[in-house]
Amino acid sequence: MRTDTIFYQLFQTFPNLLFELIEQPPDLAQHYEFSSREIKELARRFDGVFLPPEAIFEQPIYFVEVQFQKKTDFYWRLFTEIFAYLGQYQPENDWLAVAIFAQRSLDPEVPRQYRGLILSQQVKLVYLDELKETAESSLGLGIVQLVLGDEQVAIQKTNQLMERVRQEQGKDVAWSRKVIDLIESILVYKFSELSHQEIEAMFNLSDLKQTRVYQEAKKEGKLEGKLEGKLEGKLEGKLEGKLESVPGLLAIGLSIEQVAKALDLDIEAVRQAAQRPS
């Protein structure tokens, strides 16, 4: 399962989930924006960043990384990305790292070179398989349990989640559509041998999708998608124009670093543009 994508959608839909996982008041989420941020030095994006509003410096930045596979260099990469981000953006806020593992056995342990971050409690560790779900648990935490469970658990959990969605569906049409689509995406991964239509029938998703609330949200989503598509097209055109100017700037003697700075591009993007066939 593409857990990075699933959890990115989860945090977008349930920003309070992060604070629930680290045993902080879920209401803190209303003071944060969840986003991804580009790290130019590494030519990649940091996919899980909870940012407080501008000029609110007493609230920390949360860097979130979800891991469902064993990776011995997990912490080396995580801290490299965090410090590259801090060097690039130079925020005045303090920061915390939240490492979320599917289970404790996947945690390679923080290298001793970074032990000070553990001692200062600047790193929060979460093991999803050890979470205790109660009747008061949020819908977001219930979806986490759906991700973790086997097929049998998924069947029972999905029916419970869908009942909660039905109860809350009228509160926010766009939110309801996101939740239904997110649950369906997880089920597609879980039951890979079934088609979308079979999954819809198995969990009565088609009934939910035919409700007026879902259909209205779907129409709104299509309109937003069209507007976003037009904007992305303009941005892509602007980027392509910058890339086309790279060979000419290099030809007059500018270095790759100078070109990247002048055009506000990643160094790697400039290198690739320079290697394009003319």
C-alpha angles and dihedrals in degrees: 000000000000092000094170090060093042094051092044088057090043094056091045091053097036108028089167089065093081093057091045089055094051092043096249126132107284089219088074087079091076088068094055141070118212113217146138121252131203119239104203096190090060097036090232142093130253101229101196118050126144107200126192118220117283115275091020097113101163092072116079128232113245118216109197127195124178119202127189097164134058111261119169092199094050096116094040090057094041096053093041089056093045094051091044088053092049091049092049100044099025095204121192091222124096116239144220130199119218115198111193117194127186086227138357094252089067092061107101089195124248111284114249089243087070098038090115090068090056092047091050090050090237090133122063118197122206125187108195096199089060096054115117114220117207135180088265094053117123126255088247092058089048090057089051088056088051090055092050100043128090122245094276092050089045092058093053094040094048092055090052093047094048091052089054091048090052090052093049099033097106095055098076121000096198091048092049092053091050092051094049092047091047093052090047091052091054091049091051088058093043096048099034092159091063128077123237089255092052091049091049090051094044094054099029090245091145089065091055092045091055094057118110091240094057094043092051091049090048091054091049090050092052091052092049089048092054092050092046090048092055091049093047090050091055092048092048090051091051091049092049090052090055092048092050090056093055098086092051093051092048090049092059090056106268117143123239089252092052092049092049091052094045094050096035092238135138114265089235091053090053091050091051092047090051090055095052114116111255 
